[in-house]
Amino acid sequence: DVLFFFFNDTATTEIYTEQIVGSVRCVQETGTWGNHYRFFFKPKYLKSNFLMEQSKIIYQAPENSILGVPANLTTKNVPEHSVSNIIRIEAIYNTPEKYIDGEGVVAGWARTVRLQANNTIAFIELTDGSTHDTFQIVVDSVVANFEQIKKCDVSTSFKIKGKFVKSPGTKQPIEMQVNQNETHYVEIVGSCDPGTYPLAKKFHNPETLRQIAHLRPRTNLIGAVARIRNNLAFATHLFFQSRGFFYVHTPIITASDCEGAGEMFQVTTVLPESAEPINKVKVEKTTQKVDYQHDFFKKPTFLTVSGQLAVENYACALSNVYTFGPTFRAENSNTKRHLAEFWMIEPEICFGDLFDDMELAESYLKFCIKYVLDNNKKDIDFLNQRIKKGLIDELQHVYNSEFVRITYTDAVAQLEKVVAEKGVKFEIPPQWGKDLGTEHERYL
């Protein structure tokens, strides 16, 4: 909230000062560039609410769009096939009436295989990962390899052809029957030993799943997160591309510490092999420091903490750009707010101001929320029921609410007021001129 104005015309300075501010601290700077005058003042010295009341034309979304994205693009297409003639389970459930009484091929992994009717019928609960729901397949004993099917269990991989029928049960609208040995088949693509397979049908907590990371995607939790993350990435590109932003790939290996954003992971080729002693590292004779002339890049390099520095170069040529890629932070802090590796979206706007920035941030966040609510209903329902009650209401509230704009000065004033009048205590007392902490932001 401290504003900086630069002028090199004293006449303009005097006029502007008289109109806007009654008390100004002025610093004259002299250098090879000539004389500059720098002025410092707090917004409370300005005309009332000058920043918030100034005339400003904010981005207006086109008709037939949702936050700037064409409405016809906001519902994701559900493809029928991914490979050859195999029908995706998501497509079957999306339009079940299209498939009933027809034949087709599905493929995936068994969640369960159970036998009924004196072991003459096998029920396979199949998932292909395209949706949260599993697909029921009823296999009759007339199938040639039925004895092998009876021995199959959880996570067996199948490719199955049969007839789609309306399900007599209430759990699903459609199922598949495999009861013709001549035209139907059950191909066992890969078997699985249930005695050593560590995943049961029950819910596994994330800590347990970290011990078997290669199998995590097969669980309902990580499967839902993966599908949501996929659509969030897709929505990110959809939003910025619809707004006329260019996607820029920025370097992952860099010699720059962008804004000093955090501790960096070093990338080097000067270290010896794991079996070799450390004294194999090449060092400068005089300083005994690592001699990076023997390194791949001839200088210290690191995994990037941010693509912002690199993408700003493109902003000054292409106008509005964004980068969306992996970033790395080496802070050894085990909290939910610290990650060693994550993907970050960093847009750069040209010829805009803080108001444009706020509008873009709010619209982007809301579009991502709506896109997931509309296109990941089954996954969001699962998370709402099993992971966080009230999640859907919370997301809908964010989407339907107008974000509040408040100046830093007003925010500090509100915090100081509740401290004085209500006795609210903060670890770090709010004070004008100091950064707001997480505790202050959460309270506001």
Number of C-alpha atoms within 10 A of each C-alpha: 14 11 10 10 12 10 13 15 11 12 9 10 16 10 10 11 13 11 10 13 15 11 13 15 8 12 11 10 12 10 7 5 8 8 13 16 16 17 17 14 18 14 19 13 13 15 13 10 11 13 13 12 9 8 8 10 8 13 12 9 14 11 11 11 14 19 22 22 21 16 12 10 15 19 11 14 9 14 10 15 13 9 8 7 11 17 18 24 24 21 18 21 19 12 12 18 15 12 19 18 11 12 16 15 19 23 21 23 23 23 21 18 20 16 16 9 7 6 13 14 19 21 19 26 20 25 26 21 21 16 21 23 18 21 23 21 23 19 26 18 19 14 18 15 14 18 12 10 22 18 12 23 21 22 23 22 22 23 16 22 23 24 21 23 18 16 15 10 9 7 8 15 15 22 23 28 21 24 19 17 15 9 12 20 20 22 14 16 13 12 16 14 13 14 7 7 12 10 18 13 10 8 11 14 9 12 8 10 17 11 10 11 10 9 14 18 15 17 19 21 20 15 18 24 15 15 18 20 13 13 18 17 15 14 23 20 19 18 25 20 16 16 15 12 20 20 17 17 13 20 16 15 15 20 15 17 17 15 10 10 11 15 15 20 17 14 17 16 13 18 16 13 11 7 6 10 10 11 9 11 17 18 16 11 9 6 8 9 11 17 17 19 14 15 17 13 14 13 13 17 20 18 22 25 28 30 25 20 13 17 22 21 13 18 19 13 10 12 16 22 24 26 24 20 17 18 21 21 20 16 13 10 11 9 7 6 6 13 15 16 13 12 13 16 16 15 23 20 17 14 7 11 10 8 16 16 15 14 15 20 13 15 19 17 14 19 23 20 18 19 22 22 18 14 18 18 16 15 23 22 18 16 19 15 13 11 12 12 13 11 15 17 11 10 15 14 11 15 18 10 9 9 12 5 10 9 13 16 16 14 18 20 15 14 20 18 14 12 15 11 8 9 10 13 12 13 8 11 15 22 13 14 11 10 11 16 13 9 12 17 10 7 9 10
